[in-house]
């Protein structure tokens, strides 16, 4: 049998680098990703917080026509734009799937016994989608496929967080925490500046020809006041939640670890201590190198870095 015939019968093997850099699918309708109840709930909520922060809290505190009020409105709008773009990237970016034709590139595995390398290859197959699983790959029960370096499945972006979109996800949490903190500061400033004990009601009516009695105005004023307080409390709660989530993922970045690997590491550490050994995360290269592997540096907090991370 000729050499060319022998090569034609050998299974095609793909290296890990080719697997990680395979082109993204171009026929996927990105807008279908937004047809999700959590996303359809989150988008109006973010819009309401944006509107309330600028046109209610900031307007009551500094005034939108003042130089300081205009500057704060522009800064908050810019941060909100970065937040919205990060959210868009997280939703439409494929987290990284395993090609169905992927086979681990293990040299010299021909002629090995069933308990040798061929047996190890079979053990690396996913028992749900039956594809070979590279290192740090896990199967998502929601997406029903294996995800490269899977961290978790996030219902708020209707997508998995994995190899390709982990950086935009961290930036999304960062911008979300920054915007909610900014909104909290504006809310607190507005609450301190507002004269709550005053009996004078000052309401601007922007519709021509609208007339209302004092009792009706008072009723709407009370409703508006309650809505402002509820929205302000929600912003404070959102800031606490996002800053906690950001701190968690900063810790994971410094350890070069995913949320799944953290849970697996707890069990591995317990087993190691039980046998008198010390567990060390195999992918921990040191805090600086761990962070640079995801390229989340100071300069990557800009919009242009998000574009680079999606290439």
ChimeraX attribute file (.defattr): number of C-alpha atoms within 10 A of each C-alpha:
attribute: neighborCount
match mode: 1-to-1
recipient: residues
	/A:1	5
	/A:2	6
	/A:3	7
	/A:4	8
	/A:5	9
	/A:6	9
	/A:7	10
	/A:8	9
	/A:9	8
	/A:10	8
	/A:11	10
	/A:12	12
	/A:13	12
	/A:14	14
	/A:15	12
	/A:16	15
	/A:17	8
	/A:18	11
	/A:19	18
	/A:20	16
	/A:21	11
	/A:22	13
	/A:23	9
	/A:24	14
	/A:25	9
	/A:26	7
	/A:27	6
	/A:28	11
	/A:29	9
	/A:30	13
	/A:31	9
	/A:32	10
	/A:33	14
	/A:34	17
	/A:35	11
	/A:36	14
	/A:37	11
	/A:38	14
	/A:39	17
	/A:40	12
	/A:41	11
	/A:42	14
	/A:43	14
	/A:44	11
	/A:45	13
	/A:46	16
	/A:47	12
	/A:48	12
	/A:49	19
	/A:50	18
	/A:51	13
	/A:52	19
	/A:53	27
	/A:54	24
	/A:55	14
	/A:56	19
	/A:57	24
	/A:58	23
	/A:59	19
	/A:60	19
	/A:61	19
	/A:62	18
	/A:63	17
	/A:64	18
	/A:65	10
	/A:66	11
	/A:67	11
	/A:68	12
	/A:69	18
	/A:70	17
	/A:71	13
	/A:72	18
	/A:73	18
	/A:74	13
	/A:75	14
	/A:76	20
	/A:77	15
	/A:78	13
	/A:79	17
	/A:80	20
	/A:81	14
	/A:82	21
	/A:83	24
	/A:84	17
	/A:85	17
	/A:86	25
	/A:87	21
	/A:88	16
	/A:89	20
	/A:90	28
	/A:91	25
	/A:92	20
	/A:93	21
	/A:94	20
	/A:95	22
	/A:96	23
	/A:97	22
	/A:98	18
	/A:99	16
	/A:100	10
	/A:101	12
	/A:102	19
	/A:103	20
	/A:104	15
	/A:105	13
	/A:106	12
	/A:107	7
	/A:108	8
	/A:109	13
	/A:110	9
	/A:111	9
	/A:112	11
	/A:113	10
	/A:114	10
	/A:115	8
	/A:116	11
	/A:117	17
	/A:118	15
	/A:119	13
	/A:120	11
	/A:121	16
	/A:122	15
	/A:123	12
	/A:124	15
	/A:125	15
	/A:126	17
	/A:127	12
	/A:128	12
	/A:129	13
	/A:130	13
	/A:131	19
	/A:132	22
	/A:133	25
	/A:134	21
	/A:135	10
	/A:136	17
	/A:137	21
	/A:138	21
	/A:139	18
	/A:140	16
	/A:141	10
	/A:142	12
	/A:143	12
	/A:144	10
	/A:145	17
	/A:146	25
	/A:147	27
	/A:148	24
	/A:149	23
	/A:150	26
	/A:151	24
	/A:152	17
	/A:153	17
	/A:154	15
	/A:155	13
	/A:156	18
	/A:157	21
	/A:158	21
	/A:159	20
	/A:160	26
	/A:161	28
	/A:162	25
	/A:163	20
	/A:164	26
	/A:165	25
	/A:166	24
	/A:167	21
	/A:168	28
	/A:169	22
	/A:170	22
	/A:171	25
	/A:172	25
	/A:173	22
	/A:174	22
	/A:175	23
	/A:176	26
	/A:177	22
	/A:178	19
	/A:179	25
	/A:180	27
	/A:181	19
	/A:182	18
	/A:183	24
	/A:184	22
	/A:185	18
	/A:186	23
	/A:187	27
	/A:188	15
	/A:189	16
	/A:190	19
	/A:191	17
	/A:192	11
	/A:193	12
	/A:194	13
	/A:195	10
	/A:196	9
	/A:197	6
	/A:198	7
	/A:199	7
	/A:200	8
	/A:201	10
	/A:202	8
	/A:203	10
	/A:204	6
	/A:205	9
	/A:206	7
	/A:207	7
	/A:208	6
	/A:209	6
	/A:210	7
	/A:211	10
	/A:212	8
	/A:213	8
	/A:214	9
	/A:215	9
	/A:216	11
	/A:217	15
	/A:218	14
	/A:219	12
	/A:220	12
	/A:221	15
	/A:222	12
	/A:223	11
	/A:224	13
	/A:225	12
	/A:226	12
	/A:227	13
	/A:228	18
	/A:229	13
	/A:230	11
	/A:231	18
	/A:232	23
	/A:233	14
	/A:234	15
	/A:235	23
	/A:236	17
	/A:237	13
	/A:238	18
	/A:239	21
	/A:240	15
	/A:241	15
	/A:242	20
	/A:243	18
	/A:244	14
	/A:245	16
	/A:246	20
	/A:247	13
	/A:248	12
	/A:249	21
	/A:250	16
	/A:251	15
	/A:252	19
	/A:253	22
	/A:254	17
	/A:255	20
	/A:256	25
	/A:257	22
	/A:258	21
	/A:259	14
	/A:260	15
	/A:261	19
	/A:262	16
	/A:263	12
	/A:264	11
	/A:265	17
	/A:266	12
	/A:267	13
	/A:268	17
	/A:269	17
	/A:270	14
	/A:271	14
	/A:272	14
	/A:273	12
	/A:274	10
	/A:275	9
	/A:276	9
	/A:277	11
	/A:278	12
	/A:279	15
	/A:280	11
	/A:281	14
	/A:282	9
	/A:283	11
	/A:284	14
	/A:285	14
	/A:286	11
	/A:287	14
	/A:288	13
	/A:289	15
	/A:290	19
	/A:291	19
	/A:292	13
	/A:293	12
	/A:294	16
	/A:295	15
	/A:296	21
	/A:297	13
	/A:298	8
	/A:299	10
	/A:300	17
	/A:301	17
	/A:302	12
	/A:303	16
	/A:304	10
	/A:305	18
	/A:306	22
	/A:307	14
	/A:308	10
	/A:309	17
	/A:310	15
	/A:311	10
